[in-house]
Amino acid sequence: MQQKQMSDQTDQQRHYLESNWFAVIEDEVRLMGSKCQHCGKVSFPVKPFCPSCYEETQENVPLSRTGTLHTFALSVMGPKDMEKPYVIGFIDLPEGIKLYSVITECEPWDKRLKIGMPMRMLIAPIKKDGSGNTLIGYKFAPCEEEEAV
Ligand SMILES: [Zn+2]
């Protein structure tokens, strides 16, 4: 049986940055949104009503794990538990959601990032809380590019 990321932990043992942002679906931790059953708008985080048409009939849906880079910036300041500098940005998901995220697997200075490039979501440890628990959240990394030679 193939071992999946974080499969050694039960859901009760995991600590999330925001517990209502995530759900386990088919053994995988997914970032969740709400889909309006009236107009189809998907929003994040999960909401009790649609921010577009105000209907309350919402279905929780897992969000796409890939998107495109909308914009990004280098942050040289930030929370003391974040290694600095780091890259932050907005990712456009196919659902029409713009997600604010830390961007990883790229050095801030290597000029790898390009607006519009494909990005993939990682659900991974982000930082520790005051009790030393590792908090799981989401971040994005550039998709591996198949360079044309
Ligand atoms: Zn709606």
Boltz pocket constraint, residues with backbone or C-beta under 6 A from the ligand:
constraints:
  - pocket:
      binder: B
      contacts: [[A, 36], [A, 37], [A, 38], [A, 39], [A, 40], [A, 41], [A, 50], [A, 51], [A, 52], [A, 53], [A, 54], [A, 55]]
      max_distance: 6.0
